[in-house]
Amino acid sequence: MQQSTRPAGEHCHLPVVSMQNVSFQYEQRTVIDRLNFDILQRDFVGLIGSNGAGKTTLLKMIVGLLKPDQGEVRLFGTPLPQFRDWERIGYVPQKNAFNPLFPATVREVVLSGLYGRKKLFKRINRDDLKKCDDALHALRIEELADRRIGRLSGGQQQRVFLARALVNSPELLILDEPTVGIDSETQESFFHMIRHMHQRHNITFLMVSHDLDMMNAYLGYEPAHASGKLKFFVKHSHELDNCAETNLAHSLRDLRLADEPEPLTAR
Ligand SMILES: Nc1ncnc2c1ncn2[C@@H]1O[C@H](COP(=O)(O)OP(=O)(O)OP(=O)(O)O)[C@@H](O)[C@H]1O
């Protein structure tokens, strides 16, 4: 098994996710086998693998929904069992499907991203509403704010979940096939937006996608690391030895899905 060899620098390349010798089994069947891999600040990691390769399982372990059978996961340097700063992480799970009768509005779903795991009953203040409006604006769904989530199309719901993941201005955004069910124009616009977020907004990405064209165009053709059937494609937002540009603007307000997406080309 290959080990990740990239250096973790001292400045803006500290490990955001660190996986050491991580294994996971479902009922005696090994899905992840002694994985060693670090995601550094401002990396964009594209995770590719065939159906059943263990991609979703890995993401669930990183967000604490599954516990590794062996090895250790650290988030921002803290062992996962002790990690509490969940607002630093935005997660968009795969295939969010809502019962049409589910009563929450789009605004309520996006606001629920602010509560995190420790502030379930937090009162909503003006600042929260502003953050929500900015997230709705970024995903171009302001006009859906008062609609019931269960009555939206799959693609519209997906945008709502992205807005929910962005509402805390997370440092790490984890996306599990985020464009499934979204039309191809919106997909291009979405990729354009996340590339922009990666390059200009100091966000680290871990994204599962079956869209090889997009992955290859942005992240190249050679995976930086492979483990079992999982392949990790990595692009850092700048040269690893040039951290001068660390203080980038980080504002949701500046983000917005483009009307006319730019063509998808490698930088
Ligand atoms: N709750 C579960 N119980 C038992 N086996 C499971 C469970 N969830 C997933 N698996 C199995 O573990 C393997 C990895 O599943 P996982 O969902 O992580 O794959 P994936 O790479 O995300 O696949 P896909 O591209 O199809 O989404 C699969 O063989 C799957 O059948």
The ligand as an SDF file (V2000), in Angstrom:
LIG
                    3D

 31 33  0  0  0  0  0  0  0  0999 V2000
  -24.5440   -0.2840    6.1070 N   0  0  0  0  0  0  0  0  0  0  0  0
  -23.8550   -1.1850    5.3830 C   0  0  0  0  0  0  0  0  0  0  0  0
  -23.8120   -2.4750    5.7440 N   0  0  0  0  0  0  0  0  0  0  0  0
  -23.1010   -3.3860    5.0420 C   0  0  0  0  0  0  0  0  0  0  0  0
  -22.3870   -3.0880    3.9380 N   0  0  0  0  0  0  0  0  0  0  0  0
  -22.4010   -1.8130    3.5200 C   0  0  0  0  0  0  0  0  0  0  0  0
  -23.1300   -0.7800    4.2130 C   0  0  0  0  0  0  0  0  0  0  0  0
  -22.9420    0.3960    3.5720 N   0  0  0  0  0  0  0  0  0  0  0  0
  -22.1350    0.1280    2.5280 C   0  0  0  0  0  0  0  0  0  0  0  0
  -21.8200   -1.1800    2.4770 N   0  0  0  0  0  0  0  0  0  0  0  0
  -20.9430   -1.8310    1.4900 C   0  0  0  0  0  0  0  0  0  0  0  0
  -19.6240   -1.3200    1.6150 O   0  0  0  0  0  0  0  0  0  0  0  0
  -19.0370   -1.1010    0.3410 C   0  0  0  0  0  0  0  0  0  0  0  0
  -18.6470    0.3600    0.2200 C   0  0  0  0  0  0  0  0  0  0  0  0
  -19.8060    1.1680    0.1830 O   0  0  0  0  0  0  0  0  0  0  0  0
  -19.7440    2.7430   -0.0740 P   0  0  0  0  0  0  0  0  0  0  0  0
  -21.1280    3.2580   -0.0170 O   0  0  0  0  0  0  0  0  0  0  0  0
  -18.7230    3.3400    0.8270 O   0  0  0  0  0  0  0  0  0  0  0  0
  -19.1720    2.7700   -1.5660 O   0  0  0  0  0  0  0  0  0  0  0  0
  -19.0090    3.9890   -2.5880 P   0  0  0  0  0  0  0  0  0  0  0  0
  -17.5960    3.9420   -3.0820 O   0  0  0  0  0  0  0  0  0  0  0  0
  -19.4480    5.2380   -1.9530 O   0  0  0  0  0  0  0  0  0  0  0  0
  -19.9890    3.5340   -3.7500 O   0  0  0  0  0  0  0  0  0  0  0  0
  -20.9340    4.3770   -4.7900 P   0  0  0  0  0  0  0  0  0  0  0  0
  -20.0190    4.9280   -5.8550 O   0  0  0  0  0  0  0  0  0  0  0  0
  -21.8040    3.2960   -5.3470 O   0  0  0  0  0  0  0  0  0  0  0  0
  -21.6640    5.4000   -4.0090 O   0  0  0  0  0  0  0  0  0  0  0  0
  -20.0780   -1.5490   -0.6800 C   0  0  0  0  0  0  0  0  0  0  0  0
  -19.7590   -2.8470   -1.0960 O   0  0  0  0  0  0  0  0  0  0  0  0
  -21.3870   -1.5310    0.0810 C   0  0  0  0  0  0  0  0  0  0  0  0
  -22.2580   -2.5100   -0.4060 O   0  0  0  0  0  0  0  0  0  0  0  0
  1  2  1  0
  2  3  1  0
  2  7  2  0
  3  4  2  0
  4  5  1  0
  5  6  2  0
  6  7  1  0
  6 10  1  0
  7  8  1  0
  8  9  2  0
  9 10  1  0
 10 11  1  0
 11 12  1  0
 11 30  1  0
 12 13  1  0
 13 14  1  0
 13 28  1  0
 14 15  1  0
 15 16  1  0
 16 17  2  0
 16 18  1  0
 16 19  1  0
 19 20  1  0
 20 21  2  0
 20 22  1  0
 20 23  1  0
 23 24  1  0
 24 25  2  0
 24 26  1  0
 24 27  1  0
 28 29  1  0
 28 30  1  0
 30 31  1  0
M  END
$$$$
